[in-house]
Amino acid sequence: MDIDFLSVEQFLCDLAVHKVGSLIKSKAGTQQNYDLKTGSRAVDIVTKIDRQVEDIIKSEISSKYPDCGFIGEESYVKGDPRPDNKAFFCVDPIDGTTNFVHDFPFSCTSLALCVDMIPVVGVIYNPHLDLLISASKGSGVRVNGEKYDYGKKIESMGPLLLNKSIVALQPGSAREGDNFKTKMATYENLLSCDGGFVHGFRNLGSSAMSLAYIALGYLDSYWDGGCYIWDVAAGVCIVNETGGRLVGANPDEWNIDIDNRAYLVVRGTEPSAEDEQETYIKEFWKSVKGHLKYD
């Protein structure tokens, strides 16, 4: 299958901005009737707007690229196999639905094309901020359609050091069990002066926005478990184009699939300092207390 990644990127950008962005923005804060996907002891929210947005996206993509597969958060059924197609689109119609329900302006649509389970096109659009971040493999990153000079940005950021970093962390929807305990213990260790002693952590409430902000140089890393492929595929493509690195959330998980469900993503560095990433990852893993495991 011969696919022009740049043309797919432009198509997804147009779709995000012109077909779904205004709907997301206009309905934010208005959806007080919603469903809980995961029961009373978790807060994984879905609204009718999530489903409506995904229907629009799926219809547009299927019409334009009928030979490609499709995975969407709202239409996915647990246990479904990966698409048989070599190339498939991976969609989170509204990433950060809790933010969306509360009108906190960090919800976005996240659209990716994957080939052989590798994200090769990524588009993230936050209509509240009118922020469009996109990339395609080998073609760099664009912000609102303009080429983004990430190299210039990292020149001003200094060395990548755990104790001088800001880390994106999210407690997730499940508020019980071993994974929740591992997250809380790791957060404490990262913040402690006797542990990682990071400068701070930020919870944006959106995996896609966290990865986008790593690509823009606003965050140094993102550690999380419980995400799905649609939460991270677009962002990983964008981060990859800035020289960032994806590994597992647990120690020594150097090589993982995009649907691993537990991740550590680290920002890019200057070409002469690539060993900083490996050092940072090893130091970060020392702060992980427990083991994240998801079905």
C-alpha positions as CSV (number, residue, x, y, z in Angstrom):
1,M,0.0,0.0,0.0
2,D,1.6,3.2,-1.2
3,I,0.6,6.1,1.1
4,D,1.7,9.8,1.0
5,F,2.2,10.5,4.7
6,L,2.2,14.3,4.1
7,S,-1.1,14.3,2.3
8,V,-2.6,12.1,5.1
9,E,-1.3,14.6,7.6
10,Q,-3.0,17.5,5.7
11,F,-6.2,15.6,5.4
12,L,-6.3,14.8,9.2
13,C,-5.4,18.5,10.0
14,D,-8.3,19.7,7.9
15,L,-10.6,17.1,9.5
16,A,-9.6,18.0,13.0
17,V,-9.9,21.8,12.5
18,H,-12.8,22.1,10.2
19,K,-15.0,19.1,10.9
20,V,-14.8,18.4,14.7
21,G,-12.9,21.2,16.4
22,S,-15.8,23.6,16.6
23,L,-18.1,20.9,17.9
24,I,-15.7,20.0,20.7
25,K,-15.3,23.6,21.7
26,S,-18.9,24.5,21.6
27,K,-20.0,21.5,23.7
28,A,-17.3,21.7,26.4
29,G,-18.8,22.2,29.9
30,T,-22.3,21.3,28.7
31,Q,-22.3,17.5,29.1
32,Q,-23.4,16.8,32.6
33,N,-25.1,13.6,31.6
34,Y,-22.4,11.0,30.8
35,D,-21.5,7.4,31.2
36,L,-18.8,5.7,33.3
37,K,-17.0,3.1,31.2
38,T,-15.4,1.3,34.0
39,G,-17.8,1.1,37.0
40,S,-18.3,3.0,40.2
41,R,-14.7,2.7,41.4
42,A,-13.2,4.5,38.4
43,V,-13.8,7.8,36.6
44,D,-13.4,7.0,32.9
45,I,-16.0,9.3,31.4
46,V,-17.7,9.1,28.0
47,T,-20.3,11.5,26.6
48,K,-22.5,11.5,23.6
49,I,-20.2,14.1,22.0
50,D,-17.3,11.6,22.2
51,R,-19.4,9.2,20.2
52,Q,-20.7,11.9,17.8
53,V,-17.2,13.2,17.0
54,E,-15.8,9.6,16.4
55,D,-18.7,8.9,14.0
56,I,-17.8,12.0,12.0
57,I,-14.1,11.1,11.9
58,K,-14.7,7.5,11.0
59,S,-17.0,8.5,8.2
60,E,-14.6,11.0,6.7
61,I,-11.6,8.6,7.0
62,S,-13.4,5.6,5.6
63,S,-14.6,7.6,2.6
64,K,-11.1,8.9,1.8
65,Y,-9.0,5.8,2.7
66,P,-11.3,2.8,2.4
67,D,-8.4,0.3,2.3
68,C,-7.1,1.3,5.7
69,G,-8.2,-0.1,9.0
70,F,-9.6,1.9,11.8
71,I,-9.4,1.8,15.6
72,G,-11.4,4.4,17.6
73,E,-11.8,4.6,21.4
74,E,-15.6,4.7,21.3
75,S,-16.2,1.9,18.8
76,Y,-13.5,-0.4,20.1
77,V,-14.7,-3.5,21.9
78,K,-12.4,-5.1,24.5
79,G,-10.8,-8.2,23.0
80,D,-11.1,-7.1,19.4
81,P,-8.0,-8.0,17.5
82,R,-5.7,-5.5,15.8
83,P,-6.8,-4.5,12.3
84,D,-5.6,-7.0,9.7
85,N,-4.7,-4.0,7.5
86,K,-1.0,-3.1,7.4
87,A,-2.1,0.5,7.6
88,F,-4.8,1.7,10.0
89,F,-6.0,4.9,11.6
90,C,-6.0,5.3,15.3
91,V,-8.4,7.8,16.8
92,D,-9.3,9.3,20.1
93,P,-12.2,11.7,19.3
94,I,-11.8,13.6,22.5
95,D,-8.8,12.9,24.6
96,G,-9.3,14.5,28.0
97,T,-13.0,13.9,28.3
98,T,-13.0,14.7,32.1
99,N,-11.4,18.1,31.1
100,F,-14.1,18.4,28.4
101,V,-16.9,17.8,30.9
102,H,-15.5,20.4,33.3
103,D,-14.7,22.9,30.6
104,F,-11.0,22.8,31.5
105,P,-9.3,23.8,28.2
106,F,-7.1,20.7,27.7
107,S,-9.2,18.4,25.7
108,C,-8.3,17.6,22.1
109,T,-8.8,15.3,19.2
110,S,-6.0,12.9,18.5
111,L,-5.6,11.3,15.0
112,A,-2.9,9.0,13.9
113,L,-2.0,6.7,11.0
114,C,0.0,3.6,11.9
115,V,1.8,1.3,9.5
116,D,3.0,-2.1,10.9
117,M,2.1,-0.8,14.4
118,I,4.4,2.3,14.0
119,P,2.8,5.7,14.1
120,V,3.8,7.5,10.9
121,V,1.3,10.4,11.0
122,G,0.1,12.3,14.0
123,V,-2.3,15.2,14.4
124,I,-3.4,16.7,17.7
125,Y,-5.8,19.6,17.8
126,N,-6.9,21.5,20.9
127,P,-9.7,23.8,19.7
128,H,-9.9,25.7,23.0
129,L,-6.4,27.0,22.5
130,D,-6.7,26.8,18.7
131,L,-3.5,24.7,18.8
132,L,-2.8,22.3,16.0
133,I,0.3,20.1,16.2
134,S,1.1,17.7,13.5
135,A,3.9,15.5,12.1
136,S,4.6,12.8,9.5
137,K,7.5,10.4,9.6
138,G,10.6,12.0,8.2
139,S,9.0,15.4,7.7
140,G,9.3,17.1,11.1
141,V,6.7,18.9,13.1
142,R,4.3,21.7,12.2
143,V,2.4,24.0,14.6
144,N,-0.7,25.5,13.1
145,G,0.7,24.6,9.7
146,E,4.1,26.2,10.2
147,K,7.4,24.3,10.5
148,Y,8.5,24.0,14.1
149,D,12.2,24.5,14.9
150,Y,12.6,22.1,17.7
151,G,16.4,22.1,17.4
152,K,16.4,25.8,18.3
153,K,14.1,25.2,21.2
154,I,16.3,22.5,22.9
155,E,19.4,24.7,22.5
156,S,17.8,26.9,25.2
157,M,16.6,24.1,27.5
158,G,19.9,22.9,28.9
159,P,20.8,19.4,29.8
160,L,18.2,16.7,30.3
161,L,18.5,15.9,34.0
162,L,15.9,14.2,36.2
163,N,16.3,16.6,39.1
164,K,15.9,19.6,36.8
165,S,12.9,18.3,34.9
166,I,9.1,18.8,34.8
167,V,7.3,15.5,34.4
168,A,3.8,14.8,33.1
169,L,2.0,12.4,35.4
170,Q,-1.7,11.2,35.5
171,P,-3.3,9.1,38.2
172,G,-5.7,7.6,35.6
173,S,-9.3,6.5,35.9
174,A,-8.8,3.5,38.2
175,R,-8.5,4.5,41.9
176,E,-7.7,1.1,43.5
177,G,-5.5,-1.9,43.1
178,D,-1.7,-2.4,42.7
179,N,-1.4,-0.1,39.7
180,F,-2.8,2.8,41.6
181,K,-0.5,2.1,44.5
182,T,2.5,1.9,42.2
183,K,1.6,5.3,40.7
184,M,1.2,7.0,44.1
185,A,4.4,5.5,45.5
186,T,6.3,6.5,42.3
187,Y,4.9,10.0,42.4
188,E,6.1,10.4,46.0
189,N,9.6,9.0,45.1
190,L,9.9,11.3,42.1
191,L,9.1,14.4,44.2
192,S,11.1,13.4,47.3
193,C,14.4,15.2,48.0
194,D,15.7,11.7,48.8
195,G,14.4,10.3,45.5
196,G,14.2,11.8,42.0
197,F,13.7,15.3,43.4
198,V,12.2,16.5,40.1
199,H,11.4,20.2,39.8
200,G,7.7,19.3,39.6
201,F,5.0,17.4,37.8
202,R,2.0,18.5,35.8
203,N,-1.3,16.6,35.2
204,L,-2.8,17.9,31.9
205,G,-5.5,15.2,32.0
206,S,-4.7,14.3,28.4
207,S,-2.1,11.9,27.2
208,A,-2.1,13.5,23.8
209,M,-1.6,17.0,25.1
210,S,1.2,15.8,27.4
211,L,3.0,14.3,24.4
212,A,2.4,17.4,22.3
213,Y,3.9,19.6,25.1
214,I,6.9,17.3,25.2
215,A,7.3,17.8,21.5
216,L,7.1,21.6,22.0
217,G,9.7,21.5,24.7
218,Y,7.3,22.5,27.6
219,L,7.7,19.2,29.4
220,D,10.7,16.9,29.8
221,S,9.0,13.5,30.1
222,Y,5.7,11.7,30.6
223,W,5.2,8.6,32.7
224,D,1.9,6.7,32.8
225,G,0.1,3.4,32.7
226,G,-3.4,2.5,31.6
227,C,-3.4,4.4,28.4
228,Y,-4.5,2.8,25.1
229,I,-3.0,3.0,21.7
230,W,-5.4,5.8,20.6
231,D,-4.3,7.9,23.6
232,V,-0.6,7.9,22.5
233,A,-0.2,7.1,18.8
234,A,-0.4,10.6,17.4
235,G,1.7,12.1,20.2
236,V,4.4,9.4,19.8
237,C,4.7,10.2,16.1
238,I,5.1,13.9,16.9
239,V,7.6,13.3,19.7
240,N,9.6,10.9,17.5
241,E,10.1,13.7,14.9
242,T,11.7,15.9,17.6
243,G,14.2,13.2,18.6
244,G,12.2,12.0,21.7
245,R,12.2,8.5,22.9
246,L,9.6,6.0,23.9
247,V,10.3,3.1,26.4
248,G,8.2,1.2,28.9
249,A,7.0,2.6,32.2
250,N,8.7,-0.3,34.1
251,P,12.5,-0.7,34.5
252,D,14.4,-2.3,31.6
253,E,11.5,-2.1,29.2
254,W,13.7,-0.7,26.4
255,N,11.7,-2.0,23.4
256,I,7.9,-1.9,23.5
257,D,5.0,-1.9,21.1
258,I,2.9,1.2,20.7
259,D,0.0,-0.6,22.5
260,N,2.1,-1.5,25.5
261,R,-0.3,0.5,27.8
262,A,2.5,1.7,30.1
263,Y,4.9,4.3,28.9
264,L,7.8,6.6,29.6
265,V,8.4,9.2,27.0
266,V,11.4,11.5,27.1
267,R,12.0,14.7,25.2
268,G,14.7,15.1,22.5
269,T,18.2,16.5,23.2
270,E,20.9,18.1,21.2
271,P,22.5,15.6,18.8
272,S,25.8,15.8,20.7
273,A,24.1,14.8,24.0
274,E,22.0,11.8,23.0
275,D,23.4,9.8,25.9
276,E,21.5,12.1,28.2
277,Q,18.3,10.3,27.3
278,E,19.5,6.9,28.3
279,T,20.9,8.2,31.6
280,Y,17.7,10.1,32.3
281,I,15.6,6.9,31.6
282,K,17.7,4.8,33.9
283,E,17.5,7.4,36.7
284,F,13.8,7.7,36.2
285,W,13.3,3.9,36.5
286,K,15.1,4.0,39.9
287,S,12.1,6.0,41.2
288,V,9.5,3.5,40.0
289,K,8.1,1.7,43.0
290,G,6.2,-1.4,42.0
291,H,5.3,-2.7,38.6
292,L,2.5,-1.4,36.3
293,K,0.6,-4.2,34.6
294,Y,-2.5,-4.0,32.4
295,D,-4.6,-6.6,30.6
